[in-house]
C-alpha cells in the first residue's frame, strides 16, 4: 500500500465531493490513495542518452523501477528514503531525463508519433508530453507546441530547449483559434478540474465545485471540436485529462461522437497497465456506448495519478 501523508487526518473533503465520488468508485480506496504520497517517476530522453547509459550514471544512488507501459519510464527513489531531489541531478539539467508522472506518459504513447509527422499539441505547457512526442518523432517532422498564456511559454520554451527538441515551433494562441490547418496527429491534453492529481496538489480539493466542472466541459468541447477540424482524414486525435469527472471525460467524448459521423473511437491497449471500466451512465445520462473504448485510470489502479484518455480516428 502507498505511504499515507502524515497530516491526512487534517485534510477535509467537501460533502458534495464525497457524495459525488461515492457514486463513481470505491470511496474508501480512492480516498486512501488520494491522501498518499505520489511515487516520483522520470522519462529517459533518448534524443540525448540511451536508457542503459542513464541507468549506469545514476543507479549507484537511485533505484529505478520500470514503468510497464513506457519503456523509457521509471519510478525513481533514492537509496536513502529522505532524498527526493531528482530535479537537482546533473543529468536532469543536461536534459537526459524529464521528471514526469507515469500516467502522464500515456497520451503520447497512444498518439504514436512517427518521424516525419506534422503534429499539434494544442495545450503543450510545461512540455512533458510535447517533449515526449518530439522524442518519438526523433526530431523529424514538425511539432507545433501551443499554449494560450504568455507566462506558460517560459517553462515550455525552457523544457524543450533543455531536452534538445529541434523540430518544434512554439505558438501563443487560444487553442480554439486554430483555423485551416491539416495535421497528421493532434493531442488535446485539455485544461481540467484535475481531480486525478489530488496526491500532487491538495488545493484541488478546495477549488472543486460542480459549476467549475460544467464550465471546463464547455471549454473542452471547443478544443476537441477545433482539433478535429484541423485533423487530416485518416489522422489521429488523442483527448486526455487528469480529471476523473465523467462530465469532462466520457460526456465530452459522447457529445463529440454524436456530432461527428466521421469520427471513430479506437481501443487503447498498453502492456502492464491496469484500467477501470469507463462510465457508461451517470446521473441519469446515458453516454454513447462507444465510450467503453476509452481509458479510465483511477489512482488505485496503478498507484499513479488518475487519468482519462480517448483515441479518435478521422474517417
C-alpha positions, 0 to 999 in steps of 0.5 A: 500500500502507498505511504499515507501523508502524515497530516491526512487526518487534517485534510477535509473533503467537501460533502458534495465531493464525497457524495459525488465520488461515492457514486463513481468508485470505491470511496474508501480506496480512492480516498486512501490513495488520494491522501498518499504520497505520489511515487516520483517517476522520470522519462529517459530522453533518448534524443540525448542518452540511451536508457542503459547509459542513464541507468549506469550514471545514476543507479549507484544512488537511485533505484529505478523501477520500470514503468510497464507501459513506457519503456523509457519510464521509471519510478525513481527513489533514492537509496536513502528514503529522505532524498527526493531531489531528482530535479537537482541531478546533473543529468536532469539539467543536461536534459537526459531525463524529464521528471514526469508522472507515469500516467502522464506518459500515456497520451503520447504513447497512444498518439504514436508519433512517427518521424516525419509527422506534422503534429499539434499539441494544442495545450503543450505547457510545461512540455512533458508530453510535447517533449515526449512526442518530439522524442518519438518523432526523433526530431523529424517532422514538425511539432507545433507546441501551443499554449494560450498564456504568455507566462506558460511559454517560459517553462515550455520554451525552457523544457524543450530547449533543455531536452534538445527538441529541434523540430518544434515551433512554439505558438501563443494562441487560444487553442480554439483559434486554430483555423485551416490547418491539416495535421497528421496527429493532434493531442488535446491534453485539455485544461481540467478540474484535475481531480486525478492529481489530488496526491500532487496538489491538495488545493484541488480539493478546495477549488472543486465545485460542480459549476467549475466542472460544467464550465471546463466541459464547455471549454473542452468541447471547443478544443476537441471540436477545433482539433478535429477540424484541423485533423487530416482524414485518416489522422489521429486525435488523442483527448486526455485529462487528469480529471476523473469527472465523467462530465469532462471525460466520457460526456465530452467524448459522447457529445463529440461522437454524436456530432461527428459521423466521421469520427471513430473511437479506437481501443487503447491497449498498453502492456502492464497497465491496469484500467477501470471500466469507463462510465457508461451512465451517470446521473441519469445520462446515458453516454454513447456506448462507444465510450467503453473504448476509452481509458479510465485510470483511477489512482488505485489502479496503478498507484499513479495519478488518475487519468482519462484518455480517448483515441479518435480516428478521422474517417 
